[in-house]
């Protein structure tokens, strides 16, 4: 009997896999626990449409991220923070702060996890920050100024 797995089942397959299983196993274990349903032609067709839609959305999102990375090259983000007389900041700057400032100042959306920051910024000055999106790298300049 062909079934569509609704959850990952150890020893059988992963979620959304179509597998051939014994009828008794399906009726007595998989169906009552809500782990699978019968894989009719309509269910298979719906699953294929969902997979193609998801792949298309992923491709569009990837292209958008790469476009944003190209536009990011050479941009400068200016952050004005409170600091003492020696230029030490009262609060550190992390990836999330940089990503939010990038969106506000240049209308570019970059995932904060893509911003490679070895340690939080704690001093005023200019910093070259590497942004890694899906294996493609870009450079961003962050200028931290005292308020």
C-alpha positions in Angstrom: 0.0 0.0 0.0 1.4 3.4 -0.9 1.2 6.0 1.8 2.2 9.7 2.2 4.2 10.2 5.5 2.8 13.2 7.4 5.7 13.0 9.9 9.2 11.4 9.9 8.8 7.7 10.8 12.0 6.0 12.0 12.9 3.1 9.7 10.3 4.1 7.0 11.1 7.6 5.8 10.9 11.4 6.2 7.9 13.7 6.2 6.3 14.1 2.7 7.9 10.9 1.4 5.7 8.4 -0.5 6.5 4.9 0.7 5.2 1.4 0.0 4.3 -0.3 3.4 2.3 -3.3 4.4 -1.4 -2.7 4.6 -1.7 -4.0 8.2 1.2 -1.7 9.4 -0.5 1.3 7.7 -4.0 0.5 9.1 -3.0 -0.5 12.6 -0.1 1.9 13.3 0.5 4.7 10.8 -3.2 5.8 10.2 -4.4 5.7 13.9 -1.4 7.8 15.0 -1.8 10.3 12.2 1.7 9.5 10.8 0.5 8.8 7.2 -2.4 8.8 4.8 -3.2 6.9 1.6 -1.3 8.2 -1.3 -4.0 8.6 -4.0 -3.2 10.2 -7.3 -4.7 13.5 -6.1 -2.6 13.5 -2.9 0.6 12.8 -5.0 -0.3 15.6 -7.5 -0.9 18.1 -4.6 2.4 17.1 -3.1 4.2 17.7 -6.3 2.6 21.1 -6.7 3.6 22.1 -3.2 7.2 21.0 -3.8 7.5 22.9 -7.0 6.0 26.0 -5.4 8.4 25.7 -2.5 11.4 25.4 -4.9 10.2 28.4 -6.9 9.9 30.5 -3.7 13.3 29.4 -2.6 14.8 30.4 -5.9 13.2 33.8 -5.8 14.3 34.4 -2.2 17.9 33.3 -3.2 17.9 35.7 -6.1 16.7 38.5 -3.9 19.3 37.9 -1.3 22.1 37.8 -3.9 20.7 41.1 -5.5 20.8 42.7 -2.1 24.3 41.5 -1.6 25.4 43.1 -4.9 23.7 46.4 -3.9 25.4 46.3 -0.5 28.9 46.4 -1.9 30.6 49.7 -1.0 27.7 51.0 1.1 28.4 52.7 4.4 26.1 52.4 7.5 26.5 55.2 10.0 25.6 54.4 13.6 25.5 57.2 16.2 25.9 55.7 19.7 26.6 57.1 23.2 30.3 56.9 24.1 32.7 58.2 26.7 35.6 60.6 26.0 37.9 57.9 24.8 35.4 56.6 22.3 34.3 53.4 24.1 30.7 52.7 23.6 28.3 52.3 26.5 26.5 49.5 24.6 28.1 47.2 22.0 26.9 46.9 18.4 26.0 43.4 17.1 24.8 41.9 13.8 21.1 42.7 14.5 21.8 46.4 15.1 23.8 46.5 11.8 21.1 44.7 9.9 18.4 47.1 11.2 20.5 50.2 10.3 21.2 48.8 6.8 17.4 48.4 6.3 16.6 51.9 7.6 19.4 53.7 5.8 19.6 51.8 2.5 16.4 49.8 2.3 18.3 46.5 2.0 17.2 43.4 3.9 20.1 41.1 5.0 19.7 38.3 7.6 21.7 39.3 10.7 23.3 35.8 10.7 24.8 36.6 7.3 26.8 39.5 8.9 30.2 38.1 10.0 31.2 40.0 13.1 34.0 38.3 15.1 33.1 40.2 18.2 30.7 43.0 19.0 31.8 46.5 18.2 32.7 48.5 21.3 34.7 51.4 20.0 33.9 54.4 17.7 35.5 54.2 14.3 35.3 52.6 10.8 34.9 48.9 10.4 34.9 46.7 7.3 32.3 44.0 7.8 32.0 40.9 5.7 28.5 39.7 4.7 28.2 36.1 3.6 25.0 35.2 1.8 24.7 31.6 0.5 28.5 31.4 0.1 28.8 34.7 -1.7 30.7 37.4 0.2 30.3 41.2 0.1 31.9 44.0 2.0 30.1 46.7 4.1 31.5 49.7 5.9 30.2 50.5 9.4 31.0 54.0 10.7 30.4 54.3 14.5 30.2 57.9 15.6 29.9 59.4 19.0 26.6 61.2 19.8 
